[in-house]
Amino acid sequence: MRSDLVRLPEAAQRMGVSYATLKQRIYKGTLRTVQTAGGHHRISEGEIERFLGRGAARGSRRAKTSRAPMMVAALSGRNQLRGVIEEVRTDGLMAQIRLRIGDQALTAIITRDAVDSLRLKRGDEALAIIKSTEVMIARESSSSIVDRPTSIGHRRR
């Protein structure tokens, strides 16, 4: 067996989709696999790269064609998160989109017009593009009390 072939659970995790979604894509023919003698599917590293859009960056004509709707120019790469739409809820003029990014979920509120014009539906790939002037960082609290200010000039002990 080739060393560049990946088992489906690992491939699904790396691609940020569920195992079931990965199997659906294989059965629909949107992902190419190699079958073992026992009938198990394996995905090549190249196919994972193509799915993640990295093939387009290396100049692959096929990847550029198949990924064109997902290509976004002139944005910071660190502010783009690729995932799969888990849920689309619409109510009046607004819509709520839940995007699965690996083992995390991101929820965005956008207009219903945007959902309609982008034709967003469950199972579609999408990019979350984050623009913000503030970023908040949090940590889980520990059992020890940390010396921190409670108000200007006073400290809790």
TAGI-V125108 format. One record per pair of residues at least 4 apart in sequence whose C-alpha atoms are under 6 Angstrom apart, sorted by the first residue. I is the first residue (numbers start at 0). GAP is how many residues later the second one is. Records with the same first field share a line. If there is no record, write none. Layout:
BEGIN
I=GAP  GAP
END
This chain:
BEGIN
3=40  41
4=37  38  39
5=36  37
6=35
7=4
8=10
10=4
11=5  6  7
15=85  86
24=5  6
25=5
32=8  9  10
33=7  8
34=4  5  6
35=4
48=5  6
49=4  5
54=5  8
55=4  7  8
62=4
63=4
78=50  51
79=48  49
80=46  47
81=44  45
82=16  17  18  42  43
83=15  16  39  40  41  42
84=13  14  37  38  39
85=12  13  36
86=10  11  35
87=8  9
88=6  7
89=5
92=18  19
93=16  17  18
94=14  15  16  17
95=12  13
96=10  11
97=8  9
98=6  7
99=4  5
100=4
113=4
114=4  5
146=10
147=7
148=5  6
149=5
END
